[in-house]
Amino acid sequence: MKDDNFLTENNARHLWHPMGAPADSHSTPPKIIKGAEGVNITDIDGHATVDAVGGLWCVNLGYSNDVVKEAIAKQLYDLPYYSAFAGTSNPPAIEASYAVREFFAEDGMSRVFFTSGGSDSVETALRLSRQYHRLRGEPTRTKFISLKKGYHGTHFGGASVNGNNRFRINYEPLLPGCFHLPSPYPYRNPFNESDPAQLAQNIAAAFEDEIAFQDPKTIAAFIMEPIQGAGGVIVPDASFMKLMREICDRHGILLISDEVITGFGRTGDWSGARHWGVQPDMMTTAKGITSGYFPVGACMVGDKVADVFENDQTGEAAIYHGYTYSAHPVGSAAVIATLAETTRLDLKTNAAARGTQLFEGVQKLAEKYDIIGDVRGGHGLMTGIELVSDKAAKTPMDMATMKKIHEATYQAGSMVRLGAHNVLMSPPLTISEGEVNTILSALDTGFAAA
Ligand code: PMP
């Protein structure tokens, strides 16, 4: 490996980072992570921390799962690549589709379309939903409705249904025909409604109103995360997704559950929708599907949609969509091994227990620090802390202070992630009680530094 000076200098010179300004690499060099073990990561200075980010909400198995690593290595020797475009397939892809389908059968999913990641999966779901309506003889159903604060990746379709404007404004105009409802976010919402159940009712009414205004016959799908992740870990009322499901059904609108973060155990169950007693029409996943070890995503489809494609009489059911790396044999081998390990280790049960510990620990910190405006989580290992400079006025904390907290927390032993004025946490689902305590004590030091 090149020396530290080479790495730092050339990072700033040549490597552009997602979600950052290129010039920032000069003024604020990134932490260069060179190794990892268990749930710990080590930077080039040799500083080790508990990774409360889980890579990027994805390293569910931690960094040391040899079963997955060996499966990937073996597949590289057996068959490193072959296309899965119509006309060819490969054994790991077939086995992986079977494994994914088994995982989400309880959610009503029966078919799997593999992609290279979450944004691809969202794009796939949006396209398939338009094609579904065309095949059914309703080609006017082309519009999409989604939630503010939602994150659905960065392709033009996903960005268009995205509900955080910093992912949108520099890239406009986006896809026409995309409309947004308020987020089920009791701490801040346009209704000034702090009761989550009443807020759910208000958003349901706004959904009905928007559908009537647009004309139901023009709407293809509604997409939401069961728990909004990147928007700040926003947990809706238990009634919310069910209300959305009922409205979608009444108006012939497909419900897409974006489970890129929430799938595969992160929330304390295998899917997010399952917490809310909802079966979506399609689900999008990525991240935990390979624990981040290989870039894979999947769009899953339930029988209602599958039947229309598979019993098509129009001759238009060919899916002219897909990626060179869809159903990649090495990625598929990673999926098979990851899902077997995810089940064997019963990651959802540990996620639920350690998630409660983390959530309650952060709630205790909120009693100590006035800068903590809102603590969100309580469903597995997804925790958000919203920081404010004035608690009564709910003034968002400034970025300079956020960065100071981030650095102090890192130095004290834990990597956390900032999303605007939120601290976001999604550690590996293999994390132990002691390691959660390390995160909590590092956060305590971080908040004290504000
Ligand atoms: N949907 C959701 C809910 C996500 O959280 C993400 C990524 N964080 C995406 C889609 C996009 O996934 P990717 O970054 O793999 O393209």
Residues whose N, C-alpha, C, O or C-beta is under 5 A from the ligand:
A	BS01	PMP	G117 G118 S119 D120 Y151 H152 G153 E225 G229 D258 V260 I261 A286
